[in-house]
Amino acid sequence: MKTLFALIFTILFSPFNNFAGDFRSHVYHENFDGGVYVFADNDEYCPVSILITFELANMESTEGNNKVFLIPARTKRFFIADLKVLDTYAAYKLRYSTRTQYGNAEQTNFDKDIVYWLPYKTGSTYKLFQGYNGKQTHQGINALDFSLTEGNEIHAARKGVVVKVVQQNSKHCSQPECAKLNNFILIYHEDGTFASYAHLQQNGAQVIEGDIVNQGQLIALSGNVGRTDGPHLHFEVFLQQLEKRTTIQTYFLTTEGKKEVLKEGSEYTKNY
């Protein structure tokens, strides 16, 4: 049997925040007599999607090619494919590239009726100075900017697991290049959506990756970090695809027993 020449190119792609090259998951292979088994490990606290593209010579994949695989959270040796050698007396080669992202990249459905809590302390009142599809920086984006000042408490709007915490940054500016300096917490929900809480105070996180947070739990302190013109909390809920995110409008509990879609320019008191 001829020798296998394996050339491996791993591409970690992320279009949002600064996740690129920072996934705790990887694809690898093991040789066997007659071909190669391909596996993936995922050490993240949420599922990840991995698009794998094979370049094969004298081999074929049992799982096809250019396919997205959903790897469950905290999983080892997830089977990807069996790459069989077609002619064992001829040379054969394998190359593969991967593109990785949080969540189920092919998901379209989610819980549209879930009610989120206002993401701050009980008894507090804040203005929503930019809403969904806002005129300043939210054009075409379902995101919310609350007028929290530096050091104000941020509370979880919904129960979930913390999958990413970035809190080491301290600088801000209004230019696009400052987006990479953002501090944020990313939380994964049971319906496959994510929530991002951004512009946090340096070292202001009150949770760590892997924590299960309850609705209303203190998770961070607000700040003025990243691409900002001033202190505030940027909050958005989304489904994540490989190359983009689909942001989602949600219902919020504004006063006890009342749910609504928040309106730009309005003030909201959390009395629950």
Summary of the structure (lengths in Angstrom):
residues: 272
radius of gyration: 21.8
end to end distance: 70.2
largest distance: 75.1
contacts: 869
relative contact order: 0.18
helix: 2%
strand: 50%
